[in-house]
Every structure is written in structure tokens, then in C-alpha cells.
Amino acid sequence: MTYLANSVEPLDFPIPDGADAEVVAAVTGLYTDGIIARKGAFSREWAQRMAEDIDVAFKEALSRPGGAVGRGPNRHYVEIHPEQMSGWLELVDHPWVRMVCGSVLGPDYQFVELGFDIPGAGAVNQPWHRDFPMPEETRVGGRLTSLAFNLTAVDTEEDMGPFEVAPTTQWDLPEGFDHEMFPPKSAYGRYEALAQRKYPKMGDISARSALTIHRGTQNFSQKSRPVLVLGVDAPGAGNAEHHDMAVTRKFYDSLPERVRNHLSCPIVDELTPITQKHSIEGLMMGDA
């Protein structure tokens, strides 16, 4: 593929030795388009339980100051603890999730974030953006150091404000970007020309580099479109310091060792509701 003059040119795709076709496809997809997906990874019943857990957590978050943060008009983000999601273990221990994390981030990947976005009725187009500034290892070394997995709680329809992504833009250098995350409006034409809208169904899962330029679009319906977010880091990526995920000792001890090995969050006697951290998106897009 051809890279722009103002973009990082990634090194040879870091495909592990002896990789099978599925691994090759995952690594290649994330290093080229910046997003991949697995249809029907989970049952609709599993996805429905996830939707119910999100609904409970969202109502609780809205009941207290700092429980939810605005990501634009009628959009909220809520970070939760793994124990607030009944299917968390099935999610992080899913063979496809393990394969993607290990292949792209290395064997010592870490789960650092669990939360959900809710674009409600009347949510408007977000500005094109990435979720955090480009790390030095990506800028200089051409390596992806984190992934965001997304799972929809509903069957996405056209009028619900689908997620829109501009493939290959994870390598765009942040020249002229506000906060190194929001490209100037003069670049919007390029992103709109590249844009792909996604229409996942309950049970589908996607993985993407959160550096790939994307946005939520306008929700014309009277329905919300909740989406779960699982954030995963390579060692040293540093995103854990921006999140407050924790687990209780009882929960931690109940997990298989292969899952415990990928947790670096605090182990506590009792969970404390998470107060959401300051949101640049709120500054850029207005309160929810």
C-alpha cells in the first residue's frame, strides 16, 4: 500500500514465526486497514446478557457525579470493572481475542480497560478523531502497541448512527491535530473518501487500532446504540494509567491462570465505583 508523506511507514508486519492463515490475516488487517472483525463470535444470548449488564451499569453511573462522561451531545462513556460484566471471562478468554492480542501485541499483553459508549437518540456526528495521541513507538518504530475490541449490544441499523472508520489512517502523523487527536477540518475530505460504516450484529466482535481515524455518526432513531469497549496494551504501552479498572481477590482467584497473567490492575477487598476521568472529547464536542 502507499503511505502519505505525512504518515508513519510501518516496518514489515510483525507476523510471528510459523503463523497460520488466521494469524497472518489478523496482523495484516490491523497493520493495513487498522480494523478487523469476527462475525458471530458470541451467541445472541451472550450478547443480550452483555446488553443487560450495560443497562444496569449505565443507570448506576448516571445516578452519581462523575459516573459517566460526555462524548458529545447525547453520547456517554462509562468505565466499569470486570465483575460488573457477567460474560467478561468468556470475552477475554475467547480464542479469537487471545489470538489477536498475542499475535499483534505479544504474549505478555495486558487488559487495561473495560467500558462502554452509548450514543443516544439525537447524538450528532462526532468530529473525526483517534482515541489518544500517537505513541512514540508507533511514530518512530512503526509498531502498534494497543488494541480496542468493540462489541455491539444491539443489531446496528442505518438510522442509529453507525460507527464510521477511515482505514489506513492509524499511520497518519498528527500534523495540525488538536490535542494530537483531532485532525483539522481541512483533512475531512480525505477521511470521508476513505470512510466505511460498520453494521455489526449482536455477537459480532471487532478489533482496531484506536489510532485509526473514526467517528460516531448522527443517530436519527429513537434508540440508543450501546457498544462495549475492551482495551488491551502491549507491555509498556502505558494506557493502564488512564483507567481505574480493579478486581476483587475472590474474583481474581477464580480466574484461570492464563487470564490472570494478563491482568495488571489492582486487586482490592471491595470495588469502588469508577469516577470517569477528564474527557478531551467533551471539550471538543460539547457535553452529553
Disulfide bonds with the S-S distance in Angstrom:
none
